[in-house]
Amino acid sequence: MGEILEYDFFARLSDEFPLQQPTEIELELQQQIADLKKENELYKNLLTGKLG
């Protein structure tokens, strides 16, 4: 539809809704989530006998 109207809807939307950089707290929480996922995988492997 944008081609027919010769209008770049994506450019307009990106102007209206710019991407936001994550805050320091969000970055810390993302790291905690990643660490907990690794820990869960470790425990899962221990329980299923896949480690040593």
N, C-alpha and C positions, 0 to 999 in steps of 0.2 A: 504494500500500500504506500510505503514511503517513496518508492521509486515512481509510482504513478503520480503522486502529489509533488514529487521533487522536494521532499522534506525529510530531514534527518531526525527521526524521532529519538534515536539513541543519543545523539548529541544533546538534544533538549532534555532528555531524562537525566543524563549525567550532569548537566548543569543544575538541575533541580534537586537531585539527590546525590551529592558527591560522596565518594567513599570516605569513611572515617577511619583514622588510625586507631588501633586498639590502645586503651589506656594501660598504664603500668599494672594496675590491679588485674585487668583482663589478661594481660600477658602472663602474670604470675599464676592466675587460675588455670590458664591453658597448660602451663608447665606442670602444675600440680596434677591436672587430669592425666597428662601424658605419663607422669611418674606413677600414678595409681594404676593406670592400665598395664604398665610394665610389671608392677608388683602383683596385680591380679593374675597376669599370665604366668609369673613365676610360681605363685601358689597353686594355680591350676596344674602346672607341670609337676610340681611336687606331689600333689594329690593323685595324679594319674600315673605316677611312677616314671615319667619321662626324663627325669634328671637322675644322674648318677645312680 
